[in-house]
Amino acid sequence: MRRAVLIVAACVSIVAVACAQESSSTSAAAPSGSMTAAECTDAQASSLHTDGTLTVGTGNPAYPPWWEGGTTEAHSEWEGNDPYLGKGFEGAVTFAIAQAMGFDTGAVAFVPVKFSQSYAPGDKPFDFVIQQIAFSESRAKAADFSDSYFDVTQAVVSTKGSPIDGATSLSDLQDATLGSASGDRGYDYIVDQIQPTNDAKAYDDLNGAVNALKNGQIDGIVVDLPTAFYMSTVQVPDGIIVGQLPPAGEQDHFGVVLEQGNPLLACVNLAIGELKADGSLKQIEQEWISDRASAPVLST
């Protein structure tokens, strides 16, 4: 059970300023003083989707290395991996954020959310969603993004013997048919940076892209590097990582996403800041990501 809300009348005006946010930015205004994530959450308890519970959205199925541990009878509705186990990179990050915000493990609930719905405008059935959602200016117009919890590189997944097997530069991808999930950063990279002669293929989710690659309908998938390793070793027979894609502009990063205007954004940012400051976020990354995420970088 999450501890009782600790709101004192003298702090109301401070809290209101501390947890204010600007919907046009990637993060909330930083609270003043020495307020912790847990104190911020206590002050904004009325903003929770369900009283006393942190409700988190993510994809179903939930794939490694983001979510791991397998399925369980207790939560059989979750395919691939049960998020309640708190395993995998995003699983561990979710529970670390929850703890920093003052929630015990039993006070965290999960709901399945389709990727494209996670940052769409409108009411949300969760407090925040964590689902490898890369920040972009267009997405930030409809939802609020937290500070980065993972800086990400895009990569190309293909199959042995495909037309792009052995590609070493972006120009080698010009005649390829490439795909990704609709609205995903990988799809944007294809359209904006690679600009192949064949139209990019958009799918409802990465499962659709994987099936298209397996069926020979596309030559490759552009996706974040950790997911690329899972796809190439588990999902796609004879799968390969062609290479990492060079950065385009500012560093891509994943953010926790909240309904636009949700005052809990300031609390989530405080939690992420605390996890960075004490080294917890780096330890989680080293445990679940670092040893799996390396590949040659394609030249421009």
Residue pairs with C-beta under 8 A, 6 or more apart in sequence:
1 52
1 104
1 106
1 107
2 52
2 53
2 54
2 102
2 103
2 104
2 107
3 42
3 102
5 42
5 43
5 45
6 39
6 42
7 15
7 42
7 43
7 45
11 43
14 32
14 33
14 35
15 35
15 40
15 43
15 44
17 29
17 31
17 32
18 29
18 31
18 32
18 33
18 35
18 40
18 43
18 266
19 28
19 31
19 40
19 43
19 44
19 263
19 264
19 266
19 267
20 28
20 29
20 263
20 266
21 27
21 28
21 29
21 144
21 261
21 263
21 265
21 266
22 28
22 29
23 144
23 260
23 261
24 140
24 141
25 140
26 135
26 140
26 145
26 146
26 147
26 255
27 145
27 146
27 147
27 265
27 269
28 144
28 263
28 265
28 266
28 269
29 266
30 266
30 269
31 40
31 266
31 270
35 270
36 100
36 270
36 274
37 97
37 100
37 101
37 102
37 267
37 268
37 270
37 271
37 273
37 274
38 100
38 101
38 102
40 101
40 266
40 267
40 270
41 101
41 102
41 103
41 264
41 267
42 102
44 263
44 264
44 266
44 267
45 51
47 127
47 262
47 263
47 264
48 54
48 55
48 127
48 264
49 55
49 124
49 125
49 126
49 127
50 109
52 107
53 103
53 107
53 108
53 109
54 98
54 101
54 103
54 107
54 108
54 109
54 127
55 109
55 110
55 111
55 125
55 126
55 127
56 83
56 94
56 98
56 108
56 109
56 110
56 111
56 126
56 127
56 128
56 129
56 130
57 110
57 111
57 112
57 113
57 118
57 124
57 125
57 126
57 128
57 129
57 130
57 131
58 67
58 83
58 90
58 94
58 110
58 112
58 113
58 129
58 130
58 131
59 112
59 113
59 114
59 115
59 131
59 205
60 77
60 78
60 79
60 80
60 112
61 78
61 79
61 80
61 81
61 207
62 78
62 79
62 80
62 81
62 82
62 83
62 88
62 91
63 80
63 81
63 206
63 227
63 230
64 81
64 88
64 230
64 234
65 88
65 89
65 226
65 229
65 230
65 288
65 289
65 292
66 88
66 89
66 90
66 91
66 132
66 226
66 227
67 80
67 81
67 83
67 87
67 88
67 90
67 91
68 81
68 85
68 87
68 88
68 91
68 288
69 81
69 82
69 85
69 86
69 87
69 88
69 91
70 81
70 82
70 85
71 78
71 79
71 80
71 81
71 82
72 78
72 82
72 84
72 85
74 82
74 84
75 82
75 83
75 84
75 110
77 112
78 84
78 110
78 112
81 87
81 88
81 91
83 91
83 94
83 110
84 108
84 110
85 91
86 92
86 94
86 95
86 105
88 288
89 150
89 226
89 284
89 285
89 287
89 288
89 289
90 130
90 131
90 132
92 284
92 287
92 288
93 130
93 149
93 150
93 275
93 281
93 284
94 108
94 130
95 105
95 108
96 271
96 275
96 280
96 281
96 284
97 149
97 256
97 268
97 271
97 272
97 275
98 105
98 107
98 108
99 105
100 270
100 271
100 274
100 275
101 267
101 268
101 271
111 125
111 126
113 125
113 126
113 129
113 131
114 204
114 205
115 131
115 133
115 181
115 183
115 184
115 205
115 206
116 181
116 182
116 183
116 204
118 129
118 131
118 133
118 143
118 257
119 129
119 133
119 139
119 142
119 143
119 183
119 257
120 142
120 143
121 142
121 143
121 260
122 259
123 259
124 258
124 259
127 258
127 262
127 264
128 146
128 256
128 257
128 258
128 262
128 264
128 268
129 256
129 257
129 258
130 149
130 254
130 256
130 257
131 257
132 152
132 224
132 227
132 254
133 139
133 145
133 254
133 255
133 257
134 152
134 184
134 185
134 224
134 252
134 253
134 254
134 255
135 145
135 148
135 252
135 253
135 254
135 255
136 185
136 188
139 145
139 183
139 257
142 260
143 257
143 258
143 259
143 260
144 257
144 258
144 259
144 260
144 261
144 262
144 265
145 255
145 256
145 257
146 255
146 256
146 257
146 258
146 265
146 268
146 269
146 272
147 255
147 269
147 272
147 273
148 253
148 254
148 255
148 272
149 253
149 254
149 255
149 256
149 272
149 275
149 281
150 253
150 254
150 285
150 289
151 251
151 252
151 253
152 185
152 224
152 225
152 226
152 252
152 253
152 254
153 224
153 225
153 244
153 245
153 247
153 252
153 293
154 185
154 186
154 189
154 222
154 223
154 224
154 225
154 244
154 245
154 252
155 222
155 223
155 224
155 225
155 228
155 241
155 242
155 243
155 244
155 245
155 295
156 164
156 167
156 173
156 178
156 220
156 221
156 222
156 228
156 241
156 242
156 243
156 245
156 298
157 213
157 220
157 221
157 222
157 223
157 228
157 231
157 232
157 236
157 239
157 240
157 241
157 242
158 164
158 165
158 213
158 219
158 220
158 221
158 239
158 240
158 242
159 165
159 213
159 236
159 237
159 238
159 239
159 240
160 238
160 239
160 240
161 238
162 219
162 220
163 175
163 176
163 219
164 172
164 173
164 176
164 219
164 220
164 242
165 240
165 242
166 172
166 242
167 173
167 242
167 243
167 298
168 243
168 296
168 298
168 299
169 298
169 299
169 300
170 193
170 194
170 245
170 246
170 298
170 299
170 300
172 298
173 194
173 196
173 220
173 298
174 194
174 195
174 196
174 197
175 196
175 197
175 198
176 196
176 198
176 219
176 220
177 196
177 198
177 201
177 217
177 218
177 219
177 220
178 190
178 194
178 196
178 198
178 200
178 201
178 218
178 219
178 220
178 221
178 222
179 187
179 190
179 200
179 201
179 202
179 203
179 209
179 212
179 213
179 218
179 220
179 221
179 222
180 186
180 187
180 189
180 190
180 200
180 201
180 202
180 203
180 206
180 209
180 221
180 222
180 223
181 187
181 202
181 203
181 204
181 205
181 206
181 208
181 209
182 202
182 203
182 204
183 202
184 206
184 223
185 224
185 252
186 221
186 222
186 223
186 224
187 200
187 202
187 222
189 222
189 245
189 248
190 196
190 200
190 222
191 200
192 248
193 245
193 248
194 222
194 245
201 209
201 212
201 217
201 218
203 209
203 212
206 221
206 223
206 227
206 231
209 218
209 221
209 223
210 221
210 231
210 235
210 236
212 218
213 219
213 220
213 221
213 236
214 236
214 237
220 242
221 228
221 231
222 245
223 231
224 254
225 241
225 244
225 293
225 295
226 289
226 292
226 293
228 241
228 295
229 241
229 292
229 293
229 295
231 239
232 239
232 240
232 241
233 239
241 295
242 298
243 295
243 296
243 297
243 298
244 295
244 296
244 297
244 298
245 297
245 298
246 297
246 298
246 299
246 300
256 268
256 272
258 264
258 265
258 268
272 281
274 280
275 281
275 284
276 282
